[in-house]
Amino acid sequence: MEQPSRGGEEHRKNKRMLTAVTVLYTIRAPFPVRIRFGNSDCSAIAQDIGERGMGLLTNHDLPVDSLLALKFTILNDFAFKKEDKRRTFELDAQVRNCLLVEKTTYRLGVCFVSISESNRAYIANFVKTNALISNPNA
């Protein structure tokens, strides 16, 4: 698997913020190894999120370039409008890197490959408003 830069350099175009969101995903294609999960989805925990991707913690070592179908809900207590306080996303994503972080836990870096402008803007606003609330001097 590709290793992220050890120098601490940020290569993303958009800022991310730390988060803890449960994410369900199913493996789409291409996937060079056949893994049978039955009718169950795999679960993961979102470690961070940005308007173009997210970091996920999972128990599965997935190859770089695997395509995933993600489903998750963001709760934004800081949104002004009631309808913006909760949004469920169903997005396709591509694995960009996979790193073993503990014995059986992997961190997946994924980028969204199908995201509407309104969903992208919602996530960008979520990151921006929550970053300002958690760090008012930013």
Phi and psi in radians as a Rosetta constraint file:
Dihedral C 1 N 2 CA 2 C 2 CIRCULARHARMONIC -1.222 0.35
Dihedral N 2 CA 2 C 2 N 3 CIRCULARHARMONIC 2.440 0.35
Dihedral C 2 N 3 CA 3 C 3 CIRCULARHARMONIC -1.706 0.35
Dihedral N 3 CA 3 C 3 N 4 CIRCULARHARMONIC 2.400 0.35
Dihedral C 3 N 4 CA 4 C 4 CIRCULARHARMONIC -1.214 0.35
Dihedral N 4 CA 4 C 4 N 5 CIRCULARHARMONIC 2.819 0.35
Dihedral C 4 N 5 CA 5 C 5 CIRCULARHARMONIC -1.012 0.35
Dihedral N 5 CA 5 C 5 N 6 CIRCULARHARMONIC 2.339 0.35
Dihedral C 5 N 6 CA 6 C 6 CIRCULARHARMONIC -1.498 0.35
Dihedral N 6 CA 6 C 6 N 7 CIRCULARHARMONIC -0.218 0.35
Dihedral C 6 N 7 CA 7 C 7 CIRCULARHARMONIC -1.387 0.35
Dihedral N 7 CA 7 C 7 N 8 CIRCULARHARMONIC -0.037 0.35
Dihedral C 7 N 8 CA 8 C 8 CIRCULARHARMONIC 1.373 0.35
Dihedral N 8 CA 8 C 8 N 9 CIRCULARHARMONIC 0.175 0.35
Dihedral C 8 N 9 CA 9 C 9 CIRCULARHARMONIC -1.249 0.35
Dihedral N 9 CA 9 C 9 N 10 CIRCULARHARMONIC 2.487 0.35
Dihedral C 9 N 10 CA 10 C 10 CIRCULARHARMONIC -1.681 0.35
Dihedral N 10 CA 10 C 10 N 11 CIRCULARHARMONIC 2.096 0.35
Dihedral C 10 N 11 CA 11 C 11 CIRCULARHARMONIC -1.833 0.35
Dihedral N 11 CA 11 C 11 N 12 CIRCULARHARMONIC -0.061 0.35
Dihedral C 11 N 12 CA 12 C 12 CIRCULARHARMONIC -1.345 0.35
Dihedral N 12 CA 12 C 12 N 13 CIRCULARHARMONIC 2.605 0.35
Dihedral C 12 N 13 CA 13 C 13 CIRCULARHARMONIC -1.432 0.35
Dihedral N 13 CA 13 C 13 N 14 CIRCULARHARMONIC -0.456 0.35
Dihedral C 13 N 14 CA 14 C 14 CIRCULARHARMONIC -2.093 0.35
Dihedral N 14 CA 14 C 14 N 15 CIRCULARHARMONIC 2.512 0.35
Dihedral C 14 N 15 CA 15 C 15 CIRCULARHARMONIC -1.183 0.35
Dihedral N 15 CA 15 C 15 N 16 CIRCULARHARMONIC 2.513 0.35
Dihedral C 15 N 16 CA 16 C 16 CIRCULARHARMONIC -2.032 0.35
Dihedral N 16 CA 16 C 16 N 17 CIRCULARHARMONIC 2.786 0.35
Dihedral C 16 N 17 CA 17 C 17 CIRCULARHARMONIC -2.241 0.35
Dihedral N 17 CA 17 C 17 N 18 CIRCULARHARMONIC 2.648 0.35
Dihedral C 17 N 18 CA 18 C 18 CIRCULARHARMONIC -1.155 0.35
Dihedral N 18 CA 18 C 18 N 19 CIRCULARHARMONIC 2.497 0.35
Dihedral C 18 N 19 CA 19 C 19 CIRCULARHARMONIC -2.644 0.35
Dihedral N 19 CA 19 C 19 N 20 CIRCULARHARMONIC 2.958 0.35
Dihedral C 19 N 20 CA 20 C 20 CIRCULARHARMONIC -2.458 0.35
Dihedral N 20 CA 20 C 20 N 21 CIRCULARHARMONIC 1.603 0.35
Dihedral C 20 N 21 CA 21 C 21 CIRCULARHARMONIC -2.209 0.35
Dihedral N 21 CA 21 C 21 N 22 CIRCULARHARMONIC 2.360 0.35
Dihedral C 21 N 22 CA 22 C 22 CIRCULARHARMONIC -1.375 0.35
Dihedral N 22 CA 22 C 22 N 23 CIRCULARHARMONIC 2.341 0.35
Dihedral C 22 N 23 CA 23 C 23 CIRCULARHARMONIC -2.211 0.35
Dihedral N 23 CA 23 C 23 N 24 CIRCULARHARMONIC 2.335 0.35
Dihedral C 23 N 24 CA 24 C 24 CIRCULARHARMONIC -1.801 0.35
Dihedral N 24 CA 24 C 24 N 25 CIRCULARHARMONIC 2.445 0.35
Dihedral C 24 N 25 CA 25 C 25 CIRCULARHARMONIC -2.485 0.35
Dihedral N 25 CA 25 C 25 N 26 CIRCULARHARMONIC 2.672 0.35
Dihedral C 25 N 26 CA 26 C 26 CIRCULARHARMONIC -2.163 0.35
Dihedral N 26 CA 26 C 26 N 27 CIRCULARHARMONIC 2.519 0.35
Dihedral C 26 N 27 CA 27 C 27 CIRCULARHARMONIC -1.404 0.35
Dihedral N 27 CA 27 C 27 N 28 CIRCULARHARMONIC 2.268 0.35
Dihedral C 27 N 28 CA 28 C 28 CIRCULARHARMONIC -1.744 0.35
Dihedral N 28 CA 28 C 28 N 29 CIRCULARHARMONIC -2.029 0.35
Dihedral C 28 N 29 CA 29 C 29 CIRCULARHARMONIC -2.604 0.35
Dihedral N 29 CA 29 C 29 N 30 CIRCULARHARMONIC 2.788 0.35
Dihedral C 29 N 30 CA 30 C 30 CIRCULARHARMONIC -1.351 0.35
Dihedral N 30 CA 30 C 30 N 31 CIRCULARHARMONIC 2.575 0.35
Dihedral C 30 N 31 CA 31 C 31 CIRCULARHARMONIC -2.512 0.35
Dihedral N 31 CA 31 C 31 N 32 CIRCULARHARMONIC 1.822 0.35
Dihedral C 31 N 32 CA 32 C 32 CIRCULARHARMONIC -1.228 0.35
Dihedral N 32 CA 32 C 32 N 33 CIRCULARHARMONIC -0.275 0.35
Dihedral C 32 N 33 CA 33 C 33 CIRCULARHARMONIC -1.982 0.35
Dihedral N 33 CA 33 C 33 N 34 CIRCULARHARMONIC 2.292 0.35
Dihedral C 33 N 34 CA 34 C 34 CIRCULARHARMONIC -1.456 0.35
Dihedral N 34 CA 34 C 34 N 35 CIRCULARHARMONIC 2.148 0.35
Dihedral C 34 N 35 CA 35 C 35 CIRCULARHARMONIC -2.196 0.35
Dihedral N 35 CA 35 C 35 N 36 CIRCULARHARMONIC 2.210 0.35
Dihedral C 35 N 36 CA 36 C 36 CIRCULARHARMONIC -1.666 0.35
Dihedral N 36 CA 36 C 36 N 37 CIRCULARHARMONIC 2.053 0.35
Dihedral C 36 N 37 CA 37 C 37 CIRCULARHARMONIC -1.916 0.35
Dihedral N 37 CA 37 C 37 N 38 CIRCULARHARMONIC 0.072 0.35
Dihedral C 37 N 38 CA 38 C 38 CIRCULARHARMONIC 1.163 0.35
Dihedral N 38 CA 38 C 38 N 39 CIRCULARHARMONIC -2.449 0.35
Dihedral C 38 N 39 CA 39 C 39 CIRCULARHARMONIC -1.670 0.35
Dihedral N 39 CA 39 C 39 N 40 CIRCULARHARMONIC 0.138 0.35
Dihedral C 39 N 40 CA 40 C 40 CIRCULARHARMONIC -1.588 0.35
Dihedral N 40 CA 40 C 40 N 41 CIRCULARHARMONIC 2.563 0.35
Dihedral C 40 N 41 CA 41 C 41 CIRCULARHARMONIC -1.511 0.35
Dihedral N 41 CA 41 C 41 N 42 CIRCULARHARMONIC 2.706 0.35
Dihedral C 41 N 42 CA 42 C 42 CIRCULARHARMONIC -1.511 0.35
Dihedral N 42 CA 42 C 42 N 43 CIRCULARHARMONIC 2.595 0.35
Dihedral C 42 N 43 CA 43 C 43 CIRCULARHARMONIC -1.958 0.35
Dihedral N 43 CA 43 C 43 N 44 CIRCULARHARMONIC 2.696 0.35
Dihedral C 43 N 44 CA 44 C 44 CIRCULARHARMONIC -2.583 0.35
Dihedral N 44 CA 44 C 44 N 45 CIRCULARHARMONIC 2.852 0.35
Dihedral C 44 N 45 CA 45 C 45 CIRCULARHARMONIC -1.977 0.35
Dihedral N 45 CA 45 C 45 N 46 CIRCULARHARMONIC 2.206 0.35
Dihedral C 45 N 46 CA 46 C 46 CIRCULARHARMONIC -1.299 0.35
Dihedral N 46 CA 46 C 46 N 47 CIRCULARHARMONIC 2.183 0.35
Dihedral C 46 N 47 CA 47 C 47 CIRCULARHARMONIC -1.595 0.35
Dihedral N 47 CA 47 C 47 N 48 CIRCULARHARMONIC -0.633 0.35
Dihedral C 47 N 48 CA 48 C 48 CIRCULARHARMONIC -2.664 0.35
Dihedral N 48 CA 48 C 48 N 49 CIRCULARHARMONIC 2.836 0.35
Dihedral C 48 N 49 CA 49 C 49 CIRCULARHARMONIC -2.538 0.35
Dihedral N 49 CA 49 C 49 N 50 CIRCULARHARMONIC 2.552 0.35
Dihedral C 49 N 50 CA 50 C 50 CIRCULARHARMONIC -2.480 0.35
Dihedral N 50 CA 50 C 50 N 51 CIRCULARHARMONIC 3.043 0.35
Dihedral C 50 N 51 CA 51 C 51 CIRCULARHARMONIC -1.193 0.35
Dihedral N 51 CA 51 C 51 N 52 CIRCULARHARMONIC -0.248 0.35
Dihedral C 51 N 52 CA 52 C 52 CIRCULARHARMONIC -2.024 0.35
Dihedral N 52 CA 52 C 52 N 53 CIRCULARHARMONIC -0.070 0.35
Dihedral C 52 N 53 CA 53 C 53 CIRCULARHARMONIC 3.134 0.35
Dihedral N 53 CA 53 C 53 N 54 CIRCULARHARMONIC -3.046 0.35
Dihedral C 53 N 54 CA 54 C 54 CIRCULARHARMONIC -2.696 0.35
Dihedral N 54 CA 54 C 54 N 55 CIRCULARHARMONIC 2.833 0.35
Dihedral C 54 N 55 CA 55 C 55 CIRCULARHARMONIC -1.839 0.35
Dihedral N 55 CA 55 C 55 N 56 CIRCULARHARMONIC 2.280 0.35
Dihedral C 55 N 56 CA 56 C 56 CIRCULARHARMONIC -2.119 0.35
Dihedral N 56 CA 56 C 56 N 57 CIRCULARHARMONIC 2.459 0.35
Dihedral C 56 N 57 CA 57 C 57 CIRCULARHARMONIC -1.803 0.35
Dihedral N 57 CA 57 C 57 N 58 CIRCULARHARMONIC 2.223 0.35
Dihedral C 57 N 58 CA 58 C 58 CIRCULARHARMONIC -2.562 0.35
Dihedral N 58 CA 58 C 58 N 59 CIRCULARHARMONIC 2.952 0.35
Dihedral C 58 N 59 CA 59 C 59 CIRCULARHARMONIC -1.693 0.35
Dihedral N 59 CA 59 C 59 N 60 CIRCULARHARMONIC 0.169 0.35
Dihedral C 59 N 60 CA 60 C 60 CIRCULARHARMONIC -2.008 0.35
Dihedral N 60 CA 60 C 60 N 61 CIRCULARHARMONIC 2.282 0.35
Dihedral C 60 N 61 CA 61 C 61 CIRCULARHARMONIC -1.513 0.35
Dihedral N 61 CA 61 C 61 N 62 CIRCULARHARMONIC 1.754 0.35
Dihedral C 61 N 62 CA 62 C 62 CIRCULARHARMONIC -1.815 0.35
Dihedral N 62 CA 62 C 62 N 63 CIRCULARHARMONIC 2.431 0.35
Dihedral C 62 N 63 CA 63 C 63 CIRCULARHARMONIC -1.154 0.35
Dihedral N 63 CA 63 C 63 N 64 CIRCULARHARMONIC 2.565 0.35
Dihedral C 63 N 64 CA 64 C 64 CIRCULARHARMONIC -1.006 0.35
Dihedral N 64 CA 64 C 64 N 65 CIRCULARHARMONIC 2.486 0.35
Dihedral C 64 N 65 CA 65 C 65 CIRCULARHARMONIC 1.422 0.35
Dihedral N 65 CA 65 C 65 N 66 CIRCULARHARMONIC -0.006 0.35
Dihedral C 65 N 66 CA 66 C 66 CIRCULARHARMONIC -1.075 0.35
Dihedral N 66 CA 66 C 66 N 67 CIRCULARHARMONIC 2.495 0.35
Dihedral C 66 N 67 CA 67 C 67 CIRCULARHARMONIC -1.751 0.35
Dihedral N 67 CA 67 C 67 N 68 CIRCULARHARMONIC 2.342 0.35
Dihedral C 67 N 68 CA 68 C 68 CIRCULARHARMONIC -2.160 0.35
Dihedral N 68 CA 68 C 68 N 69 CIRCULARHARMONIC 2.637 0.35
Dihedral C 68 N 69 CA 69 C 69 CIRCULARHARMONIC -1.833 0.35
Dihedral N 69 CA 69 C 69 N 70 CIRCULARHARMONIC 2.063 0.35
Dihedral C 69 N 70 CA 70 C 70 CIRCULARHARMONIC -1.819 0.35
Dihedral N 70 CA 70 C 70 N 71 CIRCULARHARMONIC 2.538 0.35
Dihedral C 70 N 71 CA 71 C 71 CIRCULARHARMONIC -2.417 0.35
Dihedral N 71 CA 71 C 71 N 72 CIRCULARHARMONIC 2.165 0.35
Dihedral C 71 N 72 CA 72 C 72 CIRCULARHARMONIC -2.723 0.35
Dihedral N 72 CA 72 C 72 N 73 CIRCULARHARMONIC 2.817 0.35
Dihedral C 72 N 73 CA 73 C 73 CIRCULARHARMONIC -2.138 0.35
Dihedral N 73 CA 73 C 73 N 74 CIRCULARHARMONIC 2.336 0.35
Dihedral C 73 N 74 CA 74 C 74 CIRCULARHARMONIC -1.841 0.35
Dihedral N 74 CA 74 C 74 N 75 CIRCULARHARMONIC 2.258 0.35
Dihedral C 74 N 75 CA 75 C 75 CIRCULARHARMONIC -1.843 0.35
Dihedral N 75 CA 75 C 75 N 76 CIRCULARHARMONIC 2.086 0.35
Dihedral C 75 N 76 CA 76 C 76 CIRCULARHARMONIC -2.070 0.35
Dihedral N 76 CA 76 C 76 N 77 CIRCULARHARMONIC 1.639 0.35
Dihedral C 76 N 77 CA 77 C 77 CIRCULARHARMONIC -1.151 0.35
Dihedral N 77 CA 77 C 77 N 78 CIRCULARHARMONIC -0.302 0.35
Dihedral C 77 N 78 CA 78 C 78 CIRCULARHARMONIC -1.656 0.35
Dihedral N 78 CA 78 C 78 N 79 CIRCULARHARMONIC 0.034 0.35
Dihedral C 78 N 79 CA 79 C 79 CIRCULARHARMONIC -1.243 0.35
Dihedral N 79 CA 79 C 79 N 80 CIRCULARHARMONIC 2.523 0.35
Dihedral C 79 N 80 CA 80 C 80 CIRCULARHARMONIC -1.361 0.35
Dihedral N 80 CA 80 C 80 N 81 CIRCULARHARMONIC -0.744 0.35
Dihedral C 80 N 81 CA 81 C 81 CIRCULARHARMONIC -1.516 0.35
Dihedral N 81 CA 81 C 81 N 82 CIRCULARHARMONIC 2.472 0.35
Dihedral C 81 N 82 CA 82 C 82 CIRCULARHARMONIC -1.023 0.35
Dihedral N 82 CA 82 C 82 N 83 CIRCULARHARMONIC -0.718 0.35
Dihedral C 82 N 83 CA 83 C 83 CIRCULARHARMONIC -1.225 0.35
Dihedral N 83 CA 83 C 83 N 84 CIRCULARHARMONIC -0.257 0.35
Dihedral C 83 N 84 CA 84 C 84 CIRCULARHARMONIC -1.662 0.35
Dihedral N 84 CA 84 C 84 N 85 CIRCULARHARMONIC -0.001 0.35
Dihedral C 84 N 85 CA 85 C 85 CIRCULARHARMONIC -1.341 0.35
Dihedral N 85 CA 85 C 85 N 86 CIRCULARHARMONIC -0.332 0.35
Dihedral C 85 N 86 CA 86 C 86 CIRCULARHARMONIC -2.566 0.35
Dihedral N 86 CA 86 C 86 N 87 CIRCULARHARMONIC 2.289 0.35
Dihedral C 86 N 87 CA 87 C 87 CIRCULARHARMONIC -2.516 0.35
Dihedral N 87 CA 87 C 87 N 88 CIRCULARHARMONIC 2.328 0.35
Dihedral C 87 N 88 CA 88 C 88 CIRCULARHARMONIC -1.730 0.35
Dihedral N 88 CA 88 C 88 N 89 CIRCULARHARMONIC 2.366 0.35
Dihedral C 88 N 89 CA 89 C 89 CIRCULARHARMONIC -2.011 0.35
Dihedral N 89 CA 89 C 89 N 90 CIRCULARHARMONIC 2.446 0.35
Dihedral C 89 N 90 CA 90 C 90 CIRCULARHARMONIC -2.245 0.35
Dihedral N 90 CA 90 C 90 N 91 CIRCULARHARMONIC 1.810 0.35
Dihedral C 90 N 91 CA 91 C 91 CIRCULARHARMONIC -2.259 0.35
Dihedral N 91 CA 91 C 91 N 92 CIRCULARHARMONIC 2.604 0.35
Dihedral C 91 N 92 CA 92 C 92 CIRCULARHARMONIC -1.541 0.35
Dihedral N 92 CA 92 C 92 N 93 CIRCULARHARMONIC 2.529 0.35
Dihedral C 92 N 93 CA 93 C 93 CIRCULARHARMONIC -2.504 0.35
Dihedral N 93 CA 93 C 93 N 94 CIRCULARHARMONIC 2.718 0.35
Dihedral C 93 N 94 CA 94 C 94 CIRCULARHARMONIC -2.038 0.35
Dihedral N 94 CA 94 C 94 N 95 CIRCULARHARMONIC 2.331 0.35
Dihedral C 94 N 95 CA 95 C 95 CIRCULARHARMONIC -1.246 0.35
Dihedral N 95 CA 95 C 95 N 96 CIRCULARHARMONIC 2.153 0.35
Dihedral C 95 N 96 CA 96 C 96 CIRCULARHARMONIC -1.726 0.35
Dihedral N 96 CA 96 C 96 N 97 CIRCULARHARMONIC -0.555 0.35
Dihedral C 96 N 97 CA 97 C 97 CIRCULARHARMONIC -2.740 0.35
Dihedral N 97 CA 97 C 97 N 98 CIRCULARHARMONIC 2.745 0.35
Dihedral C 97 N 98 CA 98 C 98 CIRCULARHARMONIC -2.471 0.35
Dihedral N 98 CA 98 C 98 N 99 CIRCULARHARMONIC 2.123 0.35
Dihedral C 98 N 99 CA 99 C 99 CIRCULARHARMONIC -2.261 0.35
Dihedral N 99 CA 99 C 99 N 100 CIRCULARHARMONIC 2.247 0.35
Dihedral C 99 N 100 CA 100 C 100 CIRCULARHARMONIC -1.235 0.35
Dihedral N 100 CA 100 C 100 N 101 CIRCULARHARMONIC 2.140 0.35
Dihedral C 100 N 101 CA 101 C 101 CIRCULARHARMONIC -1.940 0.35
Dihedral N 101 CA 101 C 101 N 102 CIRCULARHARMONIC -0.390 0.35
Dihedral C 101 N 102 CA 102 C 102 CIRCULARHARMONIC -2.539 0.35
Dihedral N 102 CA 102 C 102 N 103 CIRCULARHARMONIC -3.056 0.35
Dihedral C 102 N 103 CA 103 C 103 CIRCULARHARMONIC -0.878 0.35
Dihedral N 103 CA 103 C 103 N 104 CIRCULARHARMONIC -0.849 0.35
Dihedral C 103 N 104 CA 104 C 104 CIRCULARHARMONIC -2.241 0.35
Dihedral N 104 CA 104 C 104 N 105 CIRCULARHARMONIC 0.354 0.35
Dihedral C 104 N 105 CA 105 C 105 CIRCULARHARMONIC -2.008 0.35
Dihedral N 105 CA 105 C 105 N 106 CIRCULARHARMONIC 2.264 0.35
Dihedral C 105 N 106 CA 106 C 106 CIRCULARHARMONIC -2.047 0.35
Dihedral N 106 CA 106 C 106 N 107 CIRCULARHARMONIC 2.549 0.35
Dihedral C 106 N 107 CA 107 C 107 CIRCULARHARMONIC -1.834 0.35
Dihedral N 107 CA 107 C 107 N 108 CIRCULARHARMONIC 2.073 0.35
Dihedral C 107 N 108 CA 108 C 108 CIRCULARHARMONIC -1.733 0.35
Dihedral N 108 CA 108 C 108 N 109 CIRCULARHARMONIC 2.286 0.35
Dihedral C 108 N 109 CA 109 C 109 CIRCULARHARMONIC -1.733 0.35
Dihedral N 109 CA 109 C 109 N 110 CIRCULARHARMONIC 2.062 0.35
Dihedral C 109 N 110 CA 110 C 110 CIRCULARHARMONIC -2.144 0.35
Dihedral N 110 CA 110 C 110 N 111 CIRCULARHARMONIC 2.593 0.35
Dihedral C 110 N 111 CA 111 C 111 CIRCULARHARMONIC -2.019 0.35
Dihedral N 111 CA 111 C 111 N 112 CIRCULARHARMONIC 2.505 0.35
Dihedral C 111 N 112 CA 112 C 112 CIRCULARHARMONIC -1.289 0.35
Dihedral N 112 CA 112 C 112 N 113 CIRCULARHARMONIC 2.329 0.35
Dihedral C 112 N 113 CA 113 C 113 CIRCULARHARMONIC -1.888 0.35
Dihedral N 113 CA 113 C 113 N 114 CIRCULARHARMONIC -0.220 0.35
Dihedral C 113 N 114 CA 114 C 114 CIRCULARHARMONIC -2.474 0.35
Dihedral N 114 CA 114 C 114 N 115 CIRCULARHARMONIC 1.712 0.35
Dihedral C 114 N 115 CA 115 C 115 CIRCULARHARMONIC -2.423 0.35
Dihedral N 115 CA 115 C 115 N 116 CIRCULARHARMONIC 2.254 0.35
Dihedral C 115 N 116 CA 116 C 116 CIRCULARHARMONIC -1.245 0.35
Dihedral N 116 CA 116 C 116 N 117 CIRCULARHARMONIC 2.802 0.35
Dihedral C 116 N 117 CA 117 C 117 CIRCULARHARMONIC -1.097 0.35
Dihedral N 117 CA 117 C 117 N 118 CIRCULARHARMONIC -0.635 0.35
Dihedral C 117 N 118 CA 118 C 118 CIRCULARHARMONIC -1.208 0.35
Dihedral N 118 CA 118 C 118 N 119 CIRCULARHARMONIC -0.667 0.35
Dihedral C 118 N 119 CA 119 C 119 CIRCULARHARMONIC -1.194 0.35
Dihedral N 119 CA 119 C 119 N 120 CIRCULARHARMONIC -0.713 0.35
Dihedral C 119 N 120 CA 120 C 120 CIRCULARHARMONIC -1.074 0.35
Dihedral N 120 CA 120 C 120 N 121 CIRCULARHARMONIC -0.767 0.35
Dihedral C 120 N 121 CA 121 C 121 CIRCULARHARMONIC -1.147 0.35
Dihedral N 121 CA 121 C 121 N 122 CIRCULARHARMONIC -0.665 0.35
Dihedral C 121 N 122 CA 122 C 122 CIRCULARHARMONIC -1.063 0.35
Dihedral N 122 CA 122 C 122 N 123 CIRCULARHARMONIC -0.833 0.35
Dihedral C 122 N 123 CA 123 C 123 CIRCULARHARMONIC -1.133 0.35
Dihedral N 123 CA 123 C 123 N 124 CIRCULARHARMONIC -0.746 0.35
Dihedral C 123 N 124 CA 124 C 124 CIRCULARHARMONIC -1.038 0.35
Dihedral N 124 CA 124 C 124 N 125 CIRCULARHARMONIC -0.750 0.35
Dihedral C 124 N 125 CA 125 C 125 CIRCULARHARMONIC -1.174 0.35
Dihedral N 125 CA 125 C 125 N 126 CIRCULARHARMONIC -0.686 0.35
Dihedral C 125 N 126 CA 126 C 126 CIRCULARHARMONIC -1.032 0.35
Dihedral N 126 CA 126 C 126 N 127 CIRCULARHARMONIC -0.814 0.35
Dihedral C 126 N 127 CA 127 C 127 CIRCULARHARMONIC -1.102 0.35
Dihedral N 127 CA 127 C 127 N 128 CIRCULARHARMONIC -0.819 0.35
Dihedral C 127 N 128 CA 128 C 128 CIRCULARHARMONIC -1.111 0.35
Dihedral N 128 CA 128 C 128 N 129 CIRCULARHARMONIC -0.861 0.35
Dihedral C 128 N 129 CA 129 C 129 CIRCULARHARMONIC -1.179 0.35
Dihedral N 129 CA 129 C 129 N 130 CIRCULARHARMONIC -0.712 0.35
Dihedral C 129 N 130 CA 130 C 130 CIRCULARHARMONIC -1.264 0.35
Dihedral N 130 CA 130 C 130 N 131 CIRCULARHARMONIC -0.544 0.35
Dihedral C 130 N 131 CA 131 C 131 CIRCULARHARMONIC -1.182 0.35
Dihedral N 131 CA 131 C 131 N 132 CIRCULARHARMONIC -0.684 0.35
Dihedral C 131 N 132 CA 132 C 132 CIRCULARHARMONIC -1.184 0.35
Dihedral N 132 CA 132 C 132 N 133 CIRCULARHARMONIC -0.667 0.35
Dihedral C 132 N 133 CA 133 C 133 CIRCULARHARMONIC -1.189 0.35
Dihedral N 133 CA 133 C 133 N 134 CIRCULARHARMONIC -0.771 0.35
Dihedral C 133 N 134 CA 134 C 134 CIRCULARHARMONIC -1.335 0.35
Dihedral N 134 CA 134 C 134 N 135 CIRCULARHARMONIC -0.395 0.35
Dihedral C 134 N 135 CA 135 C 135 CIRCULARHARMONIC -2.444 0.35
Dihedral N 135 CA 135 C 135 N 136 CIRCULARHARMONIC 1.398 0.35
Dihedral C 135 N 136 CA 136 C 136 CIRCULARHARMONIC -1.101 0.35
Dihedral N 136 CA 136 C 136 N 137 CIRCULARHARMONIC -0.274 0.35
Dihedral C 136 N 137 CA 137 C 137 CIRCULARHARMONIC -1.536 0.35
Dihedral N 137 CA 137 C 137 N 138 CIRCULARHARMONIC -0.013 0.35
